Amino acid sequence: MKPLSHYSFFDTGSVVWGVRSYNKFEAIREVVNRSLVFRRIDGLDLNEFAEKVIEREQLQSTGLGHGVAVAHGRTVEVLEPQIALGISPEGIDFDALDGEPVQLLFIIANHPDNKMDYLQILSCLVSLVRNEVFRQELLSCMSSDELESKMCSAFQNLMRKSETARAGDSAAHAPQ
């Protein structure tokens, strides 16, 4: 399996601009159904996938705080991980840890056998959106293209650094 840094995330069609839903479950359905990255997955039933994401969300809110949520679902139709980002200027009631509405709703689609990929993606996303300046830069983008470009670049750079660090750790702990 190739490293995640070799995949292309946040390409054209990954951002859903102007999410209109205020309820988290409706927002999940909206982002899944409007996102081109999910529509491009052969054999993926969008409604079924949205329900898988909602089932996971019902177990525990993925609203991290600071206006960010990272919802996810697993399905065998997803051969390569995909990420969509819904932007809600007004905010979505997401039962976030800090009680604040979510403006950046990430949805990750992943194959059930690729749990490590999901954890690596989640780690990189959380590292990026932990930075308030970066969150504000995303929200101030004037177009989907600009936002996709900014996310793609930042995410790929962080993913490469993460993989390089992991490779260095493995080499340092290898038997001599």
Secondary structure, 3 states (H helix, E strand, C coil): CCCHHHCCCCCCCCEECCCCCCEHHHHHHHHHHHCHHHHCCCCCCHHHHHHHHHHHHHHCCCEEECCEEEEEEECCCCCCCEEEEEEEEEEEECCCCCCCCEEEEEEEEECCCCHHHHHHHHHHHHHHHCCHHHHHHHHCCCCHHHHHHHHHHHHHHHHHHHHHHHHHHHHHCCCC
